[in-house]
Amino acid sequence: MPLGPLSTRELGRYVALAQVGLELVAPAGIGLLLDYYFGWSPWGVVTGAVLGLIAGLAHLVALTNRPDDTGRSERGPNGA
């Protein structure tokens, strides 16, 4: 954890990672509620977990493929 105040870039990164975690857990929780109310027992949770895993991993892949716009060029410090 960094010492001192967070920059907006770091805060955005932490919020995006928290959103990925929520995308992994929330569909399973919704599936659990659907199982409870409709008596679908285990299919709501299973479907929610699979959909959450797919959505969370897709978002994680999108985050890792996002270009890093820190101002550095790909060539290096000497331009070579």
ChimeraX commands (.cxc) that place a marker at each C-alpha (Angstrom):
marker #1 position 0.00,0.00,0.00 radius 0.5
marker #1 position 1.46,3.35,-0.96 radius 0.5
marker #1 position 2.38,5.82,1.73 radius 0.5
marker #1 position 0.67,9.16,1.27 radius 0.5
marker #1 position -2.30,10.29,-0.80 radius 0.5
marker #1 position -3.42,8.30,-3.82 radius 0.5
marker #1 position -3.38,9.79,-7.27 radius 0.5
marker #1 position -6.56,9.64,-9.31 radius 0.5
marker #1 position -4.94,7.01,-11.55 radius 0.5
marker #1 position -4.19,4.71,-8.61 radius 0.5
marker #1 position -7.64,5.25,-7.13 radius 0.5
marker #1 position -9.22,4.41,-10.49 radius 0.5
marker #1 position -7.18,1.21,-10.68 radius 0.5
marker #1 position -8.32,0.16,-7.19 radius 0.5
marker #1 position -11.95,0.91,-8.02 radius 0.5
marker #1 position -11.70,-1.12,-11.24 radius 0.5
marker #1 position -10.27,-4.09,-9.35 radius 0.5
marker #1 position -13.01,-3.83,-6.73 radius 0.5
marker #1 position -15.55,-3.81,-9.55 radius 0.5
marker #1 position -14.06,-7.03,-10.94 radius 0.5
marker #1 position -14.44,-8.65,-7.52 radius 0.5
marker #1 position -18.03,-7.49,-7.31 radius 0.5
marker #1 position -18.72,-8.87,-10.80 radius 0.5
marker #1 position -17.43,-12.25,-9.63 radius 0.5
marker #1 position -19.55,-12.40,-6.46 radius 0.5
marker #1 position -22.80,-10.54,-7.19 radius 0.5
marker #1 position -24.25,-12.95,-9.81 radius 0.5
marker #1 position -23.81,-15.90,-7.46 radius 0.5
marker #1 position -25.59,-13.94,-4.71 radius 0.5
marker #1 position -28.43,-13.08,-7.07 radius 0.5
marker #1 position -28.61,-16.74,-8.07 radius 0.5
marker #1 position -28.82,-17.69,-4.40 radius 0.5
marker #1 position -31.76,-15.32,-3.93 radius 0.5
marker #1 position -33.49,-16.75,-7.01 radius 0.5
marker #1 position -32.94,-20.27,-5.69 radius 0.5
marker #1 position -34.51,-19.29,-2.38 radius 0.5
marker #1 position -37.57,-17.59,-3.84 radius 0.5
marker #1 position -38.28,-19.90,-6.79 radius 0.5
marker #1 position -36.94,-23.20,-5.41 radius 0.5
marker #1 position -34.55,-23.76,-8.32 radius 0.5
marker #1 position -31.94,-25.13,-5.94 radius 0.5
marker #1 position -28.61,-25.19,-7.06 radius 0.5
marker #1 position -29.15,-23.99,-10.64 radius 0.5
marker #1 position -29.46,-20.29,-9.83 radius 0.5
marker #1 position -26.19,-20.27,-7.91 radius 0.5
marker #1 position -24.41,-22.40,-10.50 radius 0.5
marker #1 position -25.59,-20.20,-13.37 radius 0.5
marker #1 position -24.76,-17.03,-11.44 radius 0.5
marker #1 position -21.29,-18.30,-10.57 radius 0.5
marker #1 position -20.54,-19.21,-14.18 radius 0.5
marker #1 position -21.85,-15.90,-15.51 radius 0.5
marker #1 position -19.95,-14.00,-12.82 radius 0.5
marker #1 position -16.74,-15.84,-13.63 radius 0.5
marker #1 position -17.10,-15.09,-17.33 radius 0.5
marker #1 position -17.94,-11.41,-16.75 radius 0.5
marker #1 position -15.22,-10.91,-14.15 radius 0.5
marker #1 position -12.51,-12.54,-16.24 radius 0.5
marker #1 position -13.58,-10.63,-19.35 radius 0.5
marker #1 position -13.33,-7.37,-17.41 radius 0.5
marker #1 position -9.96,-8.38,-15.97 radius 0.5
marker #1 position -8.63,-9.18,-19.45 radius 0.5
marker #1 position -9.92,-5.83,-20.70 radius 0.5
marker #1 position -8.11,-4.08,-17.83 radius 0.5
marker #1 position -4.83,-5.83,-18.57 radius 0.5
marker #1 position -5.06,-5.07,-22.30 radius 0.5
marker #1 position -5.75,-1.38,-21.71 radius 0.5
marker #1 position -2.80,0.72,-22.90 radius 0.5
marker #1 position -0.72,2.31,-20.19 radius 0.5
marker #1 position -0.86,6.05,-20.82 radius 0.5
marker #1 position 1.86,7.15,-18.42 radius 0.5
marker #1 position 3.53,9.25,-21.10 radius 0.5
marker #1 position 6.39,6.86,-21.71 radius 0.5
marker #1 position 7.09,5.78,-25.25 radius 0.5
marker #1 position 7.59,2.16,-26.22 radius 0.5
marker #1 position 11.01,2.81,-27.68 radius 0.5
marker #1 position 12.76,3.57,-24.42 radius 0.5
marker #1 position 14.59,6.58,-23.02 radius 0.5
marker #1 position 17.02,7.01,-25.96 radius 0.5
marker #1 position 14.37,6.66,-28.66 radius 0.5
marker #1 position 15.99,3.48,-29.94 radius 0.5
marker link #1:1,2 radius 0.2
marker link #1:2,3 radius 0.2
marker link #1:3,4 radius 0.2
marker link #1:4,5 radius 0.2
marker link #1:5,6 radius 0.2
marker link #1:6,7 radius 0.2
marker link #1:7,8 radius 0.2
marker link #1:8,9 radius 0.2
marker link #1:9,10 radius 0.2
marker link #1:10,11 radius 0.2
marker link #1:11,12 radius 0.2
marker link #1:12,13 radius 0.2
marker link #1:13,14 radius 0.2
marker link #1:14,15 radius 0.2
marker link #1:15,16 radius 0.2
marker link #1:16,17 radius 0.2
marker link #1:17,18 radius 0.2
marker link #1:18,19 radius 0.2
marker link #1:19,20 radius 0.2
marker link #1:20,21 radius 0.2
marker link #1:21,22 radius 0.2
marker link #1:22,23 radius 0.2
marker link #1:23,24 radius 0.2
marker link #1:24,25 radius 0.2
marker link #1:25,26 radius 0.2
marker link #1:26,27 radius 0.2
marker link #1:27,28 radius 0.2
marker link #1:28,29 radius 0.2
marker link #1:29,30 radius 0.2
marker link #1:30,31 radius 0.2
marker link #1:31,32 radius 0.2
marker link #1:32,33 radius 0.2
marker link #1:33,34 radius 0.2
marker link #1:34,35 radius 0.2
marker link #1:35,36 radius 0.2
marker link #1:36,37 radius 0.2
marker link #1:37,38 radius 0.2
marker link #1:38,39 radius 0.2
marker link #1:39,40 radius 0.2
marker link #1:40,41 radius 0.2
marker link #1:41,42 radius 0.2
marker link #1:42,43 radius 0.2
marker link #1:43,44 radius 0.2
marker link #1:44,45 radius 0.2
marker link #1:45,46 radius 0.2
marker link #1:46,47 radius 0.2
marker link #1:47,48 radius 0.2
marker link #1:48,49 radius 0.2
marker link #1:49,50 radius 0.2
marker link #1:50,51 radius 0.2
marker link #1:51,52 radius 0.2
marker link #1:52,53 radius 0.2
marker link #1:53,54 radius 0.2
marker link #1:54,55 radius 0.2
marker link #1:55,56 radius 0.2
marker link #1:56,57 radius 0.2
marker link #1:57,58 radius 0.2
marker link #1:58,59 radius 0.2
marker link #1:59,60 radius 0.2
marker link #1:60,61 radius 0.2
marker link #1:61,62 radius 0.2
marker link #1:62,63 radius 0.2
marker link #1:63,64 radius 0.2
marker link #1:64,65 radius 0.2
marker link #1:65,66 radius 0.2
marker link #1:66,67 radius 0.2
marker link #1:67,68 radius 0.2
marker link #1:68,69 radius 0.2
marker link #1:69,70 radius 0.2
marker link #1:70,71 radius 0.2
marker link #1:71,72 radius 0.2
marker link #1:72,73 radius 0.2
marker link #1:73,74 radius 0.2
marker link #1:74,75 radius 0.2
marker link #1:75,76 radius 0.2
marker link #1:76,77 radius 0.2
marker link #1:77,78 radius 0.2
marker link #1:78,79 radius 0.2
marker link #1:79,80 radius 0.2
view
